[in-house]
Amino acid sequence: MKKFNKILCTFFAVLMVITAFSVTAGASSAYQTYTYDVYGNALYSPDAYTAIKAVNSVDMGLELPIENPGDMITDDAGNVYIADTGNNRIVVLDQYYKAKFTITTFSNDQGVPDKLTAPQGVFVSEPNEKYGKLIWVCDTGSNRIVVFDEDGEFQRIIEEPESSLFDEESVYKPVAMAVDAYNRLYVVSSTTYQGIIVMTDEGEFTGFIGAQAVQMTAWEIIWRRFQTDEQRAASEQKVSTEFNNIAINKSMNLVYVTTSTIDPGAVEGAIRGKDKTGTNSPVKLLNANGTEIMRRNGFWMPAGEIDYSIRSTDDITGVSTIIDAAVGPENTWSIIDEKRNRIYTYDFDGNLLFAFGDNGTMLGNLGSIEAVAYQGETMLVLDKTNDNITVFQRTEYGDILLDAIAAEATQDFDLAINLWTDVLKRNSNFDSAYVGIGQAMYRNKDYANSLSYFESAYDTDNWSNSYKELRKEWMSTYFLLLLLLIVALIVAVVLFFKWMGKINKRVAVSGKKRTFGQEIAFGFHLIFHPFDGFWDLKHEKRGSVRGAVFFIVLTIATFYYQAIGQGYLLDPFASLASVWAQVLGVLVPLFLFVLANWCLTTLFEGEGSFKDIFIACSYSLLPIPLLVVPVTVFSNFCISTETDIIAFISSFAFIWLGLLVFFGTMVTHDYSMGKNVITVLGTVVGMVFIMFLAVLFTTLVGKIVSLITNIVTEIQYRL
């Protein structure tokens, strides 16, 4: 019997352990934390915050349950303030989420009983030289702001501001607000398109800041030229967008504002285009003057979801619907996506630190996210559907992440490197950690080693900064050698072209048969003297098919070298290159042009044969290797501000090529300028037509082969 009891006890002990592990696994699977790579793919990450409990009205000790809450904020003491919109009140909780008091009714400054009506926003200003702690309530239903002290006692009412800048038909609907260290009020009105309303603490209107950019289509821009002043004003009001929430960085007196009314297509275009101006961003950072100063140095613009293929438990697509922001420790900040019930947290530079959240009923999932706030090491999320608060506790991974950011802020770069290394040990997918280590090394003047970390994160901007400093060191060390090398290159180029010129002059009067080398040398005369050059190319036989083939092969080799030999800034992903792709990239357009031009000019009295056109077009390719090879070499030593020079020279090479082809066909066929323009345009159309016929023929052949294969298969089956 005792033996049976031991076995039974052991069985139950094992069962309890298994159950404990299964609960833990279930809790951790409520949502997945992730970041994005440079391609926009989600990379799984350890949880930075984990849900520890959900606090409902019963847990808070409220007799009347919260209904349809609209906002939530915390103060420095950890107290929590909830705008209980459905019950026309403000609920104040202590740091343990127990009810302290509620604000519903009060006696106004006239001594008349008054009450809140559908308050949607609440803000708490900490004590300063002028005031003690104040509770500011956006009494939305009554179109006003009501101010209370920290105990909930009425102080004053700030009525609707008056100004000629307000539209005559506009309705003042304060839904969110913030107060800075200088007692300036920043008010979000749900029906105001001019921007954030700025007032003094007494309610005196001082102006608007952060007005959204007017969004117009090309047709609207054209139509505005024919509109009256009244119609233009109406159209501006129609296309402007409003903000929906606001949060303040108290230490820096900066405000984050959010909006969900920008056209989703414009937001997606800004995300895909990696726009850093913030024109179509759903979240902006404004200073006191209303200037947009957000840093968008991450891979993607801070806008919530990037990979729309990431689905929650429901079938949800499209850009995020951003409805609130909160400022966290170390100047980090978070925004929430109402559509997906997710939280996205960024550092001050705009790098995504982590994203998490999902729909569902498990602890950590949400029904309808409404607001987010920080309470020390915890993050509080207000759920509008479940009328509760989910409490998320920061994990060890989250602590190390914030410690690394703090070390960077205090310029303790050695500590920052160690902390970012600890982050990578826990999350090797976190590209911002590589950037953090690289930046710390850069500030420690360890430029050479920082490059590899920036390369790991594909951070070309910081890589360029480090390489710039490293290049300065090289140039200061080898200045004389570099100077001699540059002078030698210039002299070599000048002597080379003089040599080519002498060869071409000697050949022009020799009357002898041209050698292969002389035919190649003629290309250097032709590209600088196209009219004489193409005439001699055709009538004096200064070129040949073998010379043309040489220039084609040289161009293919040039493009292949460009594909594999570009510097990091122009090819940070080290993309693979195929020589066959370069062969097709040169031969297909070349032969299409030659064929189409020959077909067309045969009908319009062109004097050039297929061979003449082929040779002229092939010799016209010389500017490509002449300019692309040097800039490709230079790309390995350039910085980001110099890449425009490379782009310009490469573009100039193609423009030069196009001009040579144009003048080459004109001289070859003995056309006038106007006739040649029409012929070249017709040639382009002919190229498209030939490609269409080729695709049609290929499709037809494929269907015939498929038919014959099916017939043979059927016969074999029958036999």
Secondary structure in CASP SS format (residue, H / E / C, confidence):
PFRMAT SS
TARGET T0000
AUTHOR 0000-0000-0000
METHOD secondary structure of the structure
MODEL  1
M C 1.00
K H 1.00
K H 1.00
F H 1.00
N H 1.00
K H 1.00
I H 1.00
L H 1.00
C H 1.00
T H 1.00
F H 1.00
F H 1.00
A H 1.00
V H 1.00
L H 1.00
M H 1.00
V H 1.00
I H 1.00
T H 1.00
A H 1.00
F H 1.00
S H 1.00
V H 1.00
T H 1.00
A H 1.00
G H 1.00
A H 1.00
S H 1.00
S C 1.00
A C 1.00
Y C 1.00
Q C 1.00
T C 1.00
Y E 1.00
T E 1.00
Y E 1.00
D C 1.00
V C 1.00
Y C 1.00
G C 1.00
N C 1.00
A E 1.00
L E 1.00
Y E 1.00
S C 1.00
P C 1.00
D C 1.00
A C 1.00
Y E 1.00
T E 1.00
A E 1.00
I E 1.00
K E 1.00
A E 1.00
V E 1.00
N C 1.00
S H 1.00
V H 1.00
D H 1.00
M H 1.00
G C 1.00
L C 1.00
E C 1.00
L C 1.00
P C 1.00
I C 1.00
E C 1.00
N C 1.00
P C 1.00
G C 1.00
D E 1.00
M E 1.00
I E 1.00
T E 1.00
D C 1.00
D C 1.00
A C 1.00
G C 1.00
N C 1.00
V E 1.00
Y E 1.00
I E 1.00
A E 1.00
D E 1.00
T H 1.00
G H 1.00
N H 1.00
N C 1.00
R E 1.00
I E 1.00
V E 1.00
V E 1.00
L E 1.00
D C 1.00
Q C 1.00
Y C 1.00
Y C 1.00
K C 1.00
A E 1.00
K E 1.00
F E 1.00
T E 1.00
I E 1.00
T C 1.00
T E 1.00
F E 1.00
S E 1.00
N C 1.00
D C 1.00
Q C 1.00
G C 1.00
V C 1.00
P E 1.00
D E 1.00
K E 1.00
L C 1.00
T C 1.00
A C 1.00
P C 1.00
Q C 1.00
G E 1.00
V E 1.00
F E 1.00
V E 1.00
S E 1.00
E C 1.00
P C 1.00
N C 1.00
E C 1.00
K C 1.00
Y C 1.00
G C 1.00
K C 1.00
L E 1.00
I E 1.00
W E 1.00
V E 1.00
C E 1.00
D E 1.00
T H 1.00
G H 1.00
S H 1.00
N C 1.00
R E 1.00
I E 1.00
V E 1.00
V E 1.00
F E 1.00
D E 1.00
E C 1.00
D C 1.00
G C 1.00
E C 1.00
F E 1.00
Q E 1.00
R E 1.00
I E 1.00
I E 1.00
E C 1.00
E C 1.00
P C 1.00
E C 1.00
S C 1.00
S C 1.00
L C 1.00
F C 1.00
D C 1.00
E C 1.00
E C 1.00
S C 1.00
V C 1.00
Y C 1.00
K C 1.00
P E 1.00
V E 1.00
A E 1.00
M E 1.00
A E 1.00
V E 1.00
D C 1.00
A C 1.00
Y C 1.00
N C 1.00
R C 1.00
L E 1.00
Y E 1.00
V E 1.00
V E 1.00
S E 1.00
S C 1.00
T C 1.00
T C 1.00
Y C 1.00
Q C 1.00
G C 1.00
I E 1.00
I E 1.00
V E 1.00
M E 1.00
T C 1.00
D C 1.00
E C 1.00
G C 1.00
E C 1.00
F E 1.00
T E 1.00
G E 1.00
F E 1.00
I E 1.00
G C 1.00
A C 1.00
Q C 1.00
A C 1.00
V C 1.00
Q C 1.00
M C 1.00
T C 1.00
A H 1.00
W H 1.00
E H 1.00
I H 1.00
I H 1.00
W H 1.00
R H 1.00
R H 1.00
F H 1.00
Q C 1.00
T C 1.00
D H 1.00
E H 1.00
Q H 1.00
R H 1.00
A H 1.00
A H 1.00
S H 1.00
E H 1.00
Q H 1.00
K H 1.00
V H 1.00
S C 1.00
T C 1.00
E C 1.00
F C 1.00
N C 1.00
N E 1.00
I E 1.00
A E 1.00
I E 1.00
N E 1.00
K C 1.00
S C 1.00
M C 1.00
N C 1.00
L E 1.00
V E 1.00
Y E 1.00
V E 1.00
T E 1.00
T C 1.00
S C 1.00
T C 1.00
I C 1.00
D C 1.00
P H 1.00
G H 1.00
A H 1.00
V H 1.00
E H 1.00
G H 1.00
A H 1.00
I H 1.00
R H 1.00
G C 1.00
K C 1.00
D C 1.00
K C 1.00
T C 1.00
G C 1.00
T C 1.00
N C 1.00
S C 1.00
P C 1.00
V E 1.00
K E 1.00
L E 1.00
L E 1.00
N C 1.00
A C 1.00
N C 1.00
G C 1.00
T C 1.00
E E 1.00
I C 1.00
M C 1.00
R C 1.00
R C 1.00
N C 1.00
G C 1.00
F C 1.00
W C 1.00
M C 1.00
P C 1.00
A C 1.00
G C 1.00
E C 1.00
I C 1.00
D C 1.00
Y C 1.00
S C 1.00
I C 1.00
R C 1.00
S C 1.00
T C 1.00
D C 1.00
D C 1.00
I C 1.00
T C 1.00
G C 1.00
V C 1.00
S C 1.00
T C 1.00
I E 1.00
I E 1.00
D E 1.00
A E 1.00
A E 1.00
V E 1.00
G C 1.00
P H 1.00
E H 1.00
N H 1.00
T C 1.00
W E 1.00
S E 1.00
I E 1.00
I E 1.00
D E 1.00
E C 1.00
K C 1.00
R C 1.00
N C 1.00
R E 1.00
I E 1.00
Y E 1.00
T E 1.00
Y E 1.00
D C 1.00
F C 1.00
D C 1.00
G C 1.00
N C 1.00
L E 1.00
L E 1.00
F E 1.00
A E 1.00
F E 1.00
G C 1.00
D C 1.00
N E 1.00
G C 1.00
T C 1.00
M C 1.00
L C 1.00
G C 1.00
N C 1.00
L E 1.00
G C 1.00
S C 1.00
I E 1.00
E E 1.00
A E 1.00
V E 1.00
A E 1.00
Y E 1.00
Q E 1.00
G C 1.00
E C 1.00
T E 1.00
M E 1.00
L E 1.00
V E 1.00
L E 1.00
D E 1.00
K C 1.00
T C 1.00
N C 1.00
D C 1.00
N E 1.00
I E 1.00
T E 1.00
V E 1.00
F E 1.00
Q E 1.00
R E 1.00
T C 1.00
E H 1.00
Y H 1.00
G H 1.00
D H 1.00
I H 1.00
L H 1.00
L H 1.00
D H 1.00
A H 1.00
I H 1.00
A H 1.00
A H 1.00
E H 1.00
A H 1.00
T C 1.00
Q C 1.00
D C 1.00
F H 1.00
D H 1.00
L H 1.00
A H 1.00
I H 1.00
N H 1.00
L H 1.00
W H 1.00
T H 1.00
D H 1.00
V H 1.00
L H 1.00
K H 1.00
R H 1.00
N C 1.00
S C 1.00
N C 1.00
F C 1.00
D H 1.00
S H 1.00
A H 1.00
Y H 1.00
V H 1.00
G H 1.00
I H 1.00
G H 1.00
Q H 1.00
A H 1.00
M H 1.00
Y H 1.00
R H 1.00
N C 1.00
K C 1.00
D C 1.00
Y H 1.00
A H 1.00
N H 1.00
S H 1.00
L H 1.00
S H 1.00
Y H 1.00
F H 1.00
E H 1.00
S H 1.00
A C 1.00
Y C 1.00
D C 1.00
T H 1.00
D H 1.00
N H 1.00
W H 1.00
S H 1.00
N H 1.00
S H 1.00
Y H 1.00
K H 1.00
E H 1.00
L H 1.00
R H 1.00
K H 1.00
E H 1.00
W H 1.00
M H 1.00
S H 1.00
T H 1.00
Y C 1.00
F H 1.00
L H 1.00
L H 1.00
L H 1.00
L H 1.00
L H 1.00
L H 1.00
I H 1.00
V H 1.00
A H 1.00
L H 1.00
I H 1.00
V H 1.00
A H 1.00
V H 1.00
V H 1.00
L H 1.00
F H 1.00
F H 1.00
K H 1.00
W H 1.00
M H 1.00
G H 1.00
K H 1.00
I H 1.00
N H 1.00
K H 1.00
R H 1.00
V H 1.00
A H 1.00
V H 1.00
S H 1.00
G C 1.00
K C 1.00
K C 1.00
R C 1.00
T C 1.00
F H 1.00
G H 1.00
Q H 1.00
E H 1.00
I H 1.00
A H 1.00
F H 1.00
G H 1.00
F H 1.00
H H 1.00
L H 1.00
I C 1.00
F C 1.00
H C 1.00
P H 1.00
F H 1.00
D H 1.00
G H 1.00
F H 1.00
W H 1.00
D H 1.00
L H 1.00
K H 1.00
H H 1.00
E C 1.00
K C 1.00
R C 1.00
G C 1.00
S C 1.00
V H 1.00
R H 1.00
G H 1.00
A H 1.00
V H 1.00
F H 1.00
F H 1.00
I H 1.00
V H 1.00
L H 1.00
T H 1.00
I H 1.00
A H 1.00
T H 1.00
F H 1.00
Y H 1.00
Y H 1.00
Q H 1.00
A H 1.00
I H 1.00
G H 1.00
Q C 1.00
G C 1.00
Y C 1.00
L C 1.00
L C 1.00
D C 1.00
P C 1.00
F C 1.00
A C 1.00
S C 1.00
L C 1.00
A C 1.00
S C 1.00
V H 1.00
W H 1.00
A H 1.00
Q H 1.00
V H 1.00
L H 1.00
G H 1.00
V H 1.00
L H 1.00
V H 1.00
P H 1.00
L H 1.00
F H 1.00
L H 1.00
F H 1.00
V H 1.00
L H 1.00
A H 1.00
N H 1.00
W H 1.00
C H 1.00
L H 1.00
T H 1.00
T H 1.00
L H 1.00
F C 1.00
E C 1.00
G C 1.00
E C 1.00
G C 1.00
S C 1.00
F H 1.00
K H 1.00
D H 1.00
I H 1.00
F H 1.00
I H 1.00
A H 1.00
C H 1.00
S H 1.00
Y H 1.00
S C 1.00
L C 1.00
L C 1.00
P H 1.00
I H 1.00
P H 1.00
L H 1.00
L H 1.00
V H 1.00
V H 1.00
P H 1.00
V H 1.00
T H 1.00
V H 1.00
F H 1.00
S C 1.00
N C 1.00
F C 1.00
C C 1.00
I C 1.00
S H 1.00
T H 1.00
E H 1.00
T H 1.00
D H 1.00
I H 1.00
I H 1.00
A H 1.00
F H 1.00
I H 1.00
S H 1.00
S H 1.00
F H 1.00
A H 1.00
F H 1.00
I H 1.00
W H 1.00
L H 1.00
G H 1.00
L H 1.00
L H 1.00
V H 1.00
F H 1.00
F H 1.00
G H 1.00
T H 1.00
M H 1.00
V H 1.00
T H 1.00
H H 1.00
D C 1.00
Y C 1.00
S C 1.00
M H 1.00
G H 1.00
K H 1.00
N H 1.00
V H 1.00
I H 1.00
T H 1.00
V H 1.00
L H 1.00
G H 1.00
T H 1.00
V H 1.00
V H 1.00
G H 1.00
M H 1.00
V H 1.00
F H 1.00
I H 1.00
M H 1.00
F H 1.00
L H 1.00
A H 1.00
V H 1.00
L H 1.00
F H 1.00
T H 1.00
T H 1.00
L H 1.00
V H 1.00
G H 1.00
K H 1.00
I H 1.00
V H 1.00
S H 1.00
L H 1.00
I H 1.00
T H 1.00
N H 1.00
I H 1.00
V H 1.00
T H 1.00
E H 1.00
I H 1.00
Q H 1.00
Y H 1.00
R H 1.00
L C 1.00
END
